[in-house]
Amino acid sequence: MFHVMQCGYRYTHREPLSIDRTGLPFYVFVYFRTPALAGAEGAETAVQGKYVLFPPGTPHRYHSDGVPYENDWIHFTAEDGDPLLAELAVPTGRAVQPIDPSPISRCTATLQELMARRDSWAERLASSELECMFYELSRQAVFSQSQTAHRYYTELSRLRASLFSRPAAGTTVESLAAQIGLSGSYLQSIYKAQFGVPIGSDIILGRITRAKYMLLNSGSSISAIAEASGYRCDEHFIRQFKRMTGVTPGEFRRRGHS
């Protein structure tokens, strides 16, 4: 079981950031959303769009390459989770380019929500979220080495990532399909075959994930959050949010801050 100590989703630094640690007694996972450099002086590499899992006790050095600097990060201990990381062959201490970074976004956003609520199930659910993220990243690594990878995998992965990073676009299946030169029906077919979920479900999940984050971390109005999450109608947003979470956006915000 993993124990999540702290985390940050789309954590923004307005000033330059430089990290130079000899080692910490827990795991540190970092996903670099904006330009950054990692490694020893003289041997630095660009790591934007990549992630690094630093094991306990190992040095880690990285710094922003411009401001604002944004990343996702998780501090956790593994306990009996070490064998799982070994079994999944999760790489440590080096930068890895995920084919699809959306599992990282989903996990860190959910972990931040769980950390804020602190109910009796939070720790167990947080561990499960982290396990799922590492499973997905491991699966991607294996798939990227396979000779049978789907011809559209790269395009589909980028498209999927955009559903979570830019939900305000108000996308439709047809507009997404047009981006990669496919018909809407064919995109729906290969998307579900590739990721195991309908593309419509991910469109909604991306919007709701963004809305949940904004509800807990901003003072924006419900109407403004609806628009930023890809909804043109407040009533539709409220109905869909309640169907997905069991509560209205206003109730979610009040509970999250209580």
Order of alpha helices (4+ residues) and beta strands (2+ residues): beta-beta-beta-beta-beta-beta-beta-beta-alpha-alpha-alpha-alpha-alpha-alpha-alpha-alpha-alpha-alpha
